[in-house]
Amino acid sequence: MSGTSDVHGEAVARRLRAEADQVLEWHETGDLDAALVACDALLTAVAAADPADPVVRETHFFAAFERALLLTEQGELDAAAEAYAAAAAAPADLDDPDQRHEVAMALLNQGICLDAMGDHQGALQAYDRLVVRFGTAADPVTRDQVVRGRVNRAAALLALDELHEALTVADVLVGDLDPSEALDAEQLAMTMRIRAAALRALDRAGEAADALAELERYATEDPAARTQFASSQRERAEVLTELDRRAEAVAVLDATVRKLEDDPDPEVVEAREQLLVVEADLLDELGEHDRARAVRAARGRR
């Protein structure tokens, strides 16, 4: 009987893998509807299989997560959020780093979908579940998901006008993140932007400008972090303008544009273009029209 059972189990595993491969093929070729139907069929097949079998367990998570991805790509964010929650609840071996970070990613994506829908309270709860469940994970990939969740949690608090709590969360993050690490550098810049936004909302614009100025101290090779840096300095210029310190705002923009002058990354180039637009408008406000024209002429050039 044992041999027959083993053969049956191997046959089920082969069939599940083949169906999962078909889902991926349809997804990669852009046939999202067919991939979604296949995901539903795969989840039905998994429900009838042995839940103790590792192939069944892995296929269950794959199908649930893939279904969530497909719904996200179709713009069905409400259904996608529910699907990510279902993926996070699927049986998993959390001692396996691969499965652990996949479950963490499902919780993170659930929160991102809810945030995008404006359900910041729901997003906050998803990020809380992520941090509580995986906050002590040592493997770098899961830690990355947790860091993103913590930063997104601060942003959700800001969106909910929980300004003091958002500041507290941001302050803790600033102490925990290492600007010499690529992911940390990007998330640190995002955190400082959240912190500054909270300070501005609390009528503490001067402190907000100082917080954004801190980012000048951090150099990074990571394009995502440099894009965040560019956005942070645009926001710093906005704050300085609110404080009637326009000449200082122009100096900040000019220094940032020069710092990013030779950057080849397309997103950084786009962020730099935005800085030039803001700088030119400020120069016009200051009556420096020749400089404004020169700055506008610099757009599209490196």
Number of C-alpha atoms within 10 A of each C-alpha: 6 7 8 9 10 11 12 12 17 13 12 18 19 13 14 22 17 12 19 20 12 16 24 19 13 16 18 11 9 12 14 20 14 13 24 21 12 20 26 14 14 22 20 13 17 22 13 9 18 13 14 9 12 14 19 24 19 19 21 27 25 20 27 23 26 23 27 28 23 21 21 19 12 12 12 14 21 16 16 25 29 15 25 29 22 19 27 23 14 17 17 19 14 14 8 9 16 14 17 20 22 21 30 28 24 27 30 28 26 29 31 25 24 22 22 12 14 14 17 23 17 19 28 24 17 24 29 20 17 26 23 11 15 19 18 11 16 10 12 11 16 23 18 18 24 27 21 21 28 25 21 24 27 29 28 26 22 21 18 15 13 14 22 15 14 25 23 12 20 26 15 12 20 17 9 12 17 16 20 13 13 16 17 21 25 23 26 27 26 23 29 26 26 29 28 27 25 27 21 17 14 12 11 13 21 16 15 25 24 14 19 26 16 11 20 12 7 15 13 15 11 15 17 19 24 24 21 24 29 27 22 24 24 25 21 26 28 19 24 22 16 13 13 11 13 20 15 14 26 24 13 20 26 16 13 20 21 12 13 19 14 11 15 11 14 11 15 23 22 14 19 25 19 16 25 24 16 19 26 24 18 22 20 14 12 13 11 13 15 12 14 22 14 11 19 17 12 13 16 11 8 11
